[in-house]
Amino acid sequence: MTTMTISRRGFLQGAGALIVTFGLPIELRAQLATPLEKRALYSSVDSWLAVGQDGGVTLFTGKVELGTGVETALSQIVAEELDVPVARITVVQGDTARTPDQGYTVGSKTIDRGGPQLRQAAAEARLALLELAAPALGVPADQLTVKDGVVSVRGDASRRVSYGDLIGGRRFQRTIGTARPKRPAGYTVVGTSTPRVEVPAKVTGVHAYVQNVRLPGMLHGRVVRPATIGAHVERVDDAPLRSLPGVVQAVRMADFVGVVCEREEQAIHAAQAL
């Protein structure tokens, strides 16, 4: 039996119809785009996913991990549609220069709204990869199968090419909307128990919480809340603050009142005193 494995170099040499274009990076185009242009930009696979030369997949989401496991869940959704292991997914989240604007991370809407967006993008990416692999392997796309990010001919796994060799490091340049996502009955990743990807960094102390941030000259603030909703500030008596250590100033902006101090615990005490 002869094994037919296509390398990245071999694929590129044989892809005579492949079009490579150059333009502004996706993140810069997103920053400069109008609302209408953003809508068109976010309909592109490249706004949501990228495949590296090693076959690893990066997903981009405007939602962020707040301790509810959404980083893991979104990775599962993409891994399911692309047929890659969850361990090969890297998540870029909440980076306003690189990720789509998906609004707030609130009210369990990450999976409800963000999940279907990534699911459709991943399904479109998989279809695009199969269409790239078909001429390279010499069979129609419907005769191909994918396992762990490697496309092979159904019934002959020796004829294969990886995602990384097909498109690694380049853009899909494809609009979302053609592909049909998998049916839930065929799921092998979504709905299964998967270790939370963010937990190891939390339990080993690697994860940087906002409380750990220290910058030169950094100050700390606390908001002084009104006694009732809709209350208006008539005046601010900052006399009680003058004897407290570390107080920089009291701040009033219309009905907003706060304190600024050198240390966090000083700000807490100052807010209570005010």
FENQUI-V672660 format. One record per backbone hydrogen bond with DSSP energy under -0.5 kcal/mol. CO is the residue of the C=O (numbers start at 0). NH is the residue of the N-H. E is the energy in kcal/mol with one decimal. If there is no record, write none. Layout:
# FENQUI-V672660
co: {CO CO}
nh: {NH NH}
e: {E E}
This chain:
# FENQUI-V672660
co: {2 3 3 4 5 6 7 8 9 10 13 14 17 24 25 26 27 28 33 34 35 36 37 39 40 42 43 44 44 47 49 50 51 55 56 57 58 60 63 68 69 70 71 72 73 74 75 76 77 78 78 82 84 85 87 89 89 90 91 93 94 94 99 103 105 107 108 108 109 109 110 112 113 114 115 116 117 118 119 120 121 122 123 124 125 126 127 128 129 130 131 132 133 133 139 140 142 144 146 148 149 150 151 152 155 155 157 157 158 159 160 161 162 162 163 166 173 178 182 183 188 191 195 195 197 198 198 199 200 200 201 206 208 209 214 219 221 222 227 231 234 235 237 237 238 240 243 245 248 250 252 255 256 257 258 259 259 260 262 263 264 265 266 267 268 269}
nh: {4 5 159 6 161 10 11 12 13 14 15 17 19 28 29 30 31 32 37 38 39 40 41 42 43 175 46 47 48 59 57 168 54 51 89 49 91 93 65 72 73 74 75 76 77 78 79 80 81 82 83 148 87 88 56 58 91 92 60 95 97 98 101 105 108 111 112 113 113 114 115 116 117 118 119 120 121 122 123 124 125 126 127 128 129 130 131 132 133 134 135 136 137 138 142 143 153 151 149 162 146 160 144 155 152 158 3 159 152 5 150 165 166 167 167 169 44 180 185 186 191 193 198 199 201 201 202 203 205 206 204 208 211 212 217 260 258 224 230 233 236 237 240 241 241 243 246 261 259 257 255 252 223 250 221 247 248 219 266 267 268 269 270 271 272 273}
e: {-0.7 -0.5 -2.5 -0.5 -0.5 -2.5 -2.5 -2.2 -1.6 -1.3 -1.8 -1.4 -0.5 -2.4 -1.9 -1.5 -1.8 -1.1 -2.9 -1.8 -1.5 -2.6 -2.9 -0.8 -1.5 -3.8 -1.4 -1.9 -2.3 -2.7 -2.9 -3.3 -1.9 -3.1 -2.9 -1.8 -2.9 -2.2 -0.6 -2.3 -2.9 -1.5 -2.2 -2.0 -2.1 -2.8 -2.5 -1.8 -2.3 -1.3 -1.5 -2.4 -1.8 -2.0 -2.4 -2.7 -0.5 -0.6 -2.5 -0.9 -2.1 -3.2 -1.1 -1.0 -1.7 -0.8 -2.6 -1.2 -0.7 -1.2 -0.5 -1.1 -2.1 -2.6 -2.3 -2.0 -2.7 -2.2 -2.2 -2.2 -2.4 -2.1 -2.3 -2.2 -2.3 -2.2 -1.6 -2.2 -2.1 -0.7 -0.8 -2.4 -1.1 -1.8 -1.9 -1.6 -3.0 -2.7 -1.4 -2.6 -2.1 -2.6 -2.6 -2.6 -0.8 -1.8 -1.1 -0.9 -1.9 -2.2 -2.9 -1.7 -2.5 -0.7 -1.3 -2.6 -2.6 -0.6 -2.4 -1.8 -1.8 -0.6 -0.7 -0.5 -1.0 -0.7 -2.4 -1.6 -1.1 -2.4 -0.6 -0.8 -1.8 -1.2 -2.0 -3.4 -2.3 -0.8 -1.5 -0.5 -0.5 -0.9 -1.4 -0.6 -1.4 -1.5 -0.8 -2.0 -2.5 -2.5 -2.1 -2.4 -2.9 -3.3 -1.7 -2.9 -1.6 -3.1 -1.8 -1.9 -2.1 -2.4 -2.3 -1.8 -2.2 -2.2}
